[in-house]
Amino acid sequence: MTATERIVREKRFHDQQAADRAITYRRRPEALVFANDDYLNHAMWIRPAFQQLGELHGVKVLDFGCGHGMAAVVMARLGAQVTAFDLSGGYVQEARWRAQANEANIEFLQANGEMLPFADGSFDRIWGNAMLHHLDLQTAARELKRVLRPGGWIVFCEPWGGNRLLNWARTHVAYAGKQRTIDENPLQDKQIRILESVFSHIEIQGFFEIGTNCGDIRLLRCQAAVDVSWVNAVLPLHSHHLATLADLIRKCNQRQEETAAGLNIMNA
C-alpha cells in the first residue's frame, strides 16, 4: 500500500459520508444551525478539551481536519481567526454551509494533513478531533510543529487503542456510527513516542464513559523545563455498547495500564 493509495481511500470514504449527509441538509438547511453547547456537550471530553485552547479572541486557529465544521464555528464565535481544512471536498462544502447558516467568518480549504499549504509559524493554536489516527503520524507531526508558532499549542481528541477489551468491541460489537476506514488505527504507545520525538512536551489526559460515547481514562503529564506551550489531545472512543459488554467494562480496573488518554504537546 502506498501513501497515495491510502489518501485516495480516505478521501473517497469521507466524500461518500459527506454526500450522504448533504441529502439531509439540502432538504433541511435549518438543521445546520446549532448552539455552542450542542457541540461542546455532545461527548464528555469535548468541553474539557476545548478549554485547553485557552482564550481565543483574536487568536489564529487551525481546525485540522474540520469535517462537519462545528468546532470551527464554535471557535469563530469565541473570537478566533479560524482557518479550517479537510481532505474531503464534500466535508469542506458541508462546513461552509454550516458556517454560512451560523453567520461565522471562517476560511475553508481542501488540503492534506500530511502536506499543509501554510507558511511556517502560521497558527497560535491547532485543534483536531479524531484525525491523527488516520495519518502517517511522523509526517503529520512534523507538519503540525512547522505551522505552529513558537509558544503556541495544539489540542487533539483521538481514539486510544491500548485497551484490549475495547479493541475487541471495535471488532465484534455492532453499534451506531461504527463506520471506519480500513487504514485508521487508534493511537497506542508507539504513536505517543513519535509525538514525543517531535514535540518537547506531551501531557496525557483521559476520559472514560460507557454508553453512546465510550472512552478510556488515564492522566499522564510530561514536561520539560524549556517548554512554553501545550497540546492537549483527549483520546475518545465513540461506540454504543451492548449491555453485556458494558457490564464487562465496568468490571475492568479503570486504572489499568491499558487505559488511555489525551495528549498535551508543547512547541518550544
Number of C-alpha atoms within 10 A of each C-alpha: 6 7 10 9 10 18 17 13 15 20 20 17 16 20 18 14 15 21 15 12 15 18 11 12 15 12 9 10 14 12 12 19 14 15 11 14 10 11 15 19 12 12 18 16 23 19 14 15 25 20 13 17 22 11 11 19 13 13 19 20 26 27 24 27 24 28 27 22 24 23 23 31 30 23 24 24 18 15 17 23 21 27 20 26 26 26 23 25 20 24 27 25 21 22 27 22 20 24 24 15 15 18 13 18 18 20 14 20 18 18 18 18 23 17 12 16 14 12 10 15 15 16 24 23 26 24 26 19 23 21 21 24 19 21 20 15 19 14 13 19 20 17 19 25 22 18 21 26 19 19 15 25 28 29 26 26 25 25 26 27 24 18 16 11 14 22 14 10 16 18 9 9 15 13 15 10 10 13 9 13 15 11 13 16 16 19 20 17 13 9 17 15 12 15 21 16 13 17 21 21 25 27 20 22 22 24 23 19 17 18 13 15 17 20 27 28 23 20 16 14 13 13 15 11 7 11 17 16 21 26 27 28 31 34 30 31 25 20 22 20 22 13 10 8 16 15 12 10 16 10 9 11 10 15 12 12 11 19 22 32 30 32 30 27 30 28 24 19
